[in-house]
Amino acid sequence: MDISTDLDFAGTSDSHPWAAQFTVLTYAGGGYSLIPLRFFRDWLDLPVEHCHFQIGRCSALGVDSIAKYDGTTQSLRIGRFVSGGSRLRFILNGQHETRTISTYMFTIAGKDLVHPNPPQYGDSIIKNDVWIGDEVMMLGGGIIENGCIIAARSVLPPNFRSEPYGIYAGAPAKLVRFRFSEAVRAALLELAWWDMPLSWIRDNNTAFLQDLTADEPAALATLAQLLASRKQAAAA
């Protein structure tokens, strides 16, 4: 299995209180990422031996969630500070050829029958600071942009594309509204706070408690201060 995470990965923890439900990834700079046990499955609901998976620090997927792989070409990539609910389903491919006489996988029937190679979706990508509600199903090839919220039990169709900081709901999922004004969204994307260490977030924790919808000028001023702090930290 090809599983990757941030460069300061410090190993897994068997002593964490949630180790009975998750593989707990630890980091030298602090924080944890949580991968549910039995997460990597194939179409027979068996453990996957060959798969591509990436998860950033401080991201967690809820219990009983699975990523279903049916080959070695699919990849699920998850950024930092992603919060995933319980019983999520990432169906990374599972396609049948629809342009031929039948969609049936004839090889399963034996008798030396063959079927066309199934089409393949691209990578499934969840960027940073995304909140995914319980029982969401994401089909292959989709991209969830930074700061999005996906409502519980939504279905993200194949090759889904979101807007940053959008709230999506339904089956298929549709944009309900944006979390913030356009100017605040632009400032947040420029800040890209998720790239900063937890120590920087701790030093600026008060700013993370501010309601960015109450007063746009105040919100933009706070984000400008954070950006200046980020630049100062990078120059140090």
RODOMI-276665 format. One line per 10 residues: their letters; for each residue z, y, x of C-alpha. Coordinates in nm, 2 decimals. Each point is the difference from the previous one (the first is absolute). Layout:
BEGIN
A) Z:Y:X; ... .
//
This chain:
BEGIN
MDISTDLDFA) 0.00:0.00:0.00; -0.09:0.35:0.12; 0.29:0.22:-0.10; 0.03:0.35:0.16; 0.24:0.29:-0.04; 0.11:0.31:0.19; 0.02:-0.01:0.38; 0.38:0.04:0.00; 0.05:-0.33:-0.18; 0.32:-0.16:0.12 .
GTSDSHPWAA) -0.01:-0.34:-0.16; 0.11:-0.15:-0.33; 0.36:-0.01:-0.13; 0.16:-0.32:-0.14; 0.33:0.18:-0.05; -0.12:0.28:-0.23; 0.15:-0.03:-0.35; -0.34:-0.05:-0.15; -0.13:-0.26:0.25; 0.03:-0.28:-0.27 .
QFTVLTYAGG) -0.28:0.18:-0.20; -0.20:0.17:0.27; -0.13:-0.02:0.35; 0.18:0.31:0.14; -0.19:0.19:0.27; 0.21:0.23:0.22; -0.10:0.30:0.21; 0.14:0.16:0.32; -0.01:0.34:-0.17; 0.19:-0.13:-0.30 .
GYSLIPLRFF) -0.10:-0.12:-0.35; -0.12:-0.33:-0.14; -0.31:-0.14:-0.17; 0.03:-0.28:-0.25; -0.26:-0.27:-0.06; 0.09:-0.24:-0.29; 0.04:-0.36:0.08; -0.30:-0.21:-0.11; -0.21:0.32:0.00; -0.31:-0.14:0.18 .
RDWLDLPVEH) -0.17:-0.26:-0.23; -0.34:-0.16:-0.04; -0.18:-0.10:-0.33; 0.20:-0.32:-0.01; 0.32:0.20:0.03; 0.06:-0.14:0.35; 0.10:0.20:0.30; -0.29:0.17:0.17; -0.05:-0.10:0.36; -0.26:0.26:0.09 .
CHFQIGRCSA) 0.03:0.35:-0.14; -0.01:0.37:0.10; 0.30:0.21:-0.11; 0.13:0.34:0.11; 0.32:0.18:-0.11; 0.15:0.32:0.12; 0.37:0.07:0.06; 0.23:0.06:-0.30; -0.24:-0.16:-0.24; 0.12:-0.27:-0.25 .
LGVDSIAKYD) -0.16:-0.22:-0.26; 0.21:-0.15:-0.28; 0.11:-0.35:-0.05; -0.25:-0.26:-0.14; -0.29:0.21:0.12; -0.30:-0.18:0.15; -0.32:0.07:0.19; -0.27:-0.25:-0.09; -0.25:-0.08:0.28; -0.29:-0.23:-0.04 .
GTTQSLRIGR) -0.15:0.03:0.35; 0.05:0.16:0.34; -0.20:0.32:-0.06; 0.24:0.18:-0.24; 0.26:0.25:0.13; 0.29:0.17:-0.18; 0.11:0.32:0.18; 0.31:0.18:-0.11; 0.12:0.33:0.15; 0.35:0.15:0.05 .
FVSGGSRLRF) 0.27:0.07:-0.26; -0.18:-0.20:-0.27; 0.23:-0.11:-0.29; -0.13:-0.31:-0.19; 0.16:-0.14:-0.31; 0.05:-0.37:-0.10; -0.27:-0.25:-0.07; -0.29:0.19:0.14; -0.33:-0.18:0.03; -0.26:0.09:0.27 .
ILNGQHETRT) -0.31:-0.21:-0.08; -0.19:0.07:0.32; -0.32:-0.18:-0.10; -0.04:-0.29:-0.24; -0.36:0.09:-0.08; -0.26:-0.24:-0.13; -0.38:0.06:0.04; -0.12:0.15:-0.33; -0.38:0.03:0.08; -0.07:-0.37:-0.01 .
ISTYMFTIAG) -0.03:-0.25:-0.29; 0.37:-0.08:0.00; 0.32:0.16:0.13; 0.15:-0.35:0.05; 0.11:-0.10:0.35; -0.20:-0.33:0.01; 0.15:-0.11:0.33; 0.33:-0.08:-0.18; -0.19:-0.26:-0.22; -0.09:-0.21:0.30 .
KDLVHPNPPQ) -0.33:-0.20:0.01; -0.11:0.21:0.30; -0.06:0.30:-0.23; 0.01:0.34:0.15; 0.03:0.36:-0.14; -0.09:0.33:0.15; 0.24:0.17:0.23; 0.23:0.22:-0.22; -0.05:0.38:0.04; 0.28:0.18:0.19 .
YGDSIIKNDV) 0.19:0.32:-0.07; 0.09:0.24:0.27; 0.36:0.05:0.13; 0.27:0.09:-0.26; 0.18:0.31:0.13; 0.32:0.17:-0.12; 0.07:0.31:0.20; 0.33:0.18:0.05; 0.28:0.11:-0.24; -0.14:-0.20:-0.29 .
WIGDEVMMLG) 0.22:-0.13:-0.29; -0.13:-0.31:-0.18; 0.17:-0.11:-0.32; 0.09:-0.35:-0.11; -0.27:-0.25:-0.07; -0.29:0.21:0.11; -0.32:-0.20:0.08; -0.23:0.13:0.27; -0.34:-0.16:0.04; -0.19:0.00:0.33 .
GGIIENGCII) -0.16:0.29:0.18; 0.22:0.27:-0.14; 0.15:0.30:0.17; 0.32:0.17:-0.12; 0.03:0.34:0.16; 0.31:0.17:0.14; 0.27:0.10:-0.24; -0.13:-0.19:-0.30; 0.20:-0.16:-0.28; -0.13:-0.31:-0.18 .
AARSVLPPNF) 0.17:-0.06:-0.33; 0.15:-0.34:-0.08; -0.24:-0.27:-0.13; -0.31:0.20:0.10; -0.31:-0.18:0.11; -0.20:0.15:0.28; -0.36:-0.12:-0.03; -0.21:-0.12:0.30; -0.08:0.28:0.24; 0.24:0.24:-0.17 .
RSEPYGIYAG) 0.02:0.35:0.15; 0.29:0.24:-0.06; 0.06:0.37:0.07; 0.30:0.09:0.23; 0.32:0.07:-0.20; -0.15:-0.13:-0.32; 0.19:-0.19:-0.27; -0.20:-0.29:-0.14; 0.07:-0.23:-0.30; -0.18:-0.25:-0.22 .
APAKLVRFRF) -0.24:-0.29:0.02; -0.22:0.10:0.16; 0.21:0.27:0.16; -0.10:0.36:-0.06; 0.13:0.33:0.13; 0.27:0.14:-0.23; 0.09:0.31:0.20; 0.08:0.12:0.35; 0.35:0.02:0.14; -0.04:0.35:0.14 .
SEAVRAALLE) -0.22:0.30:-0.01; -0.32:0.00:0.21; 0.15:0.23:0.26; 0.32:-0.21:0.04; -0.21:-0.32:0.02; -0.21:0.15:0.28; 0.31:0.11:0.19; 0.16:-0.34:-0.03; -0.31:-0.17:0.14; -0.01:0.24:0.29 .
LAWWDMPLSW) 0.37:-0.07:0.07; -0.04:-0.38:-0.01; 0.37:-0.03:0.03; -0.02:-0.39:0.00; -0.13:0.01:0.36; 0.33:0.15:0.12; 0.30:-0.20:0.12; 0.30:-0.05:-0.23; 0.21:0.23:0.23; -0.23:0.29:-0.09 .
IRDNNTAFLQ) 0.03:-0.09:-0.37; 0.38:0.00:0.04; 0.00:0.34:0.17; -0.21:0.14:-0.29; 0.15:-0.21:-0.28; 0.10:0.30:-0.21; -0.37:0.09:-0.05; -0.07:-0.34:-0.14; 0.24:0.07:-0.28; -0.19:0.31:-0.13 .
DLTADEPAAL) -0.19:-0.01:-0.33; -0.35:0.09:0.10; -0.11:0.05:-0.36; 0.25:0.28:-0.09; -0.13:0.29:0.21; -0.33:-0.03:0.18; 0.06:0.28:0.25; 0.34:-0.14:0.10; -0.15:-0.35:0.03; -0.28:0.13:0.23 .
ATLAQLLASR) 0.25:0.19:0.21; 0.21:-0.31:0.05; -0.31:-0.21:0.09; -0.11:0.27:0.24; 0.35:-0.01:0.17; -0.03:-0.38:0.03; -0.34:0.02:0.15; 0.13:0.25:0.26; 0.28:-0.24:0.07; -0.24:-0.28:0.04 .
KQAAAA) -0.22:0.20:0.24; 0.31:0.10:0.20; 0.11:-0.36:0.03; -0.35:-0.11:0.12; 0.00:0.27:0.26; 0.35:-0.09:0.14 .
//
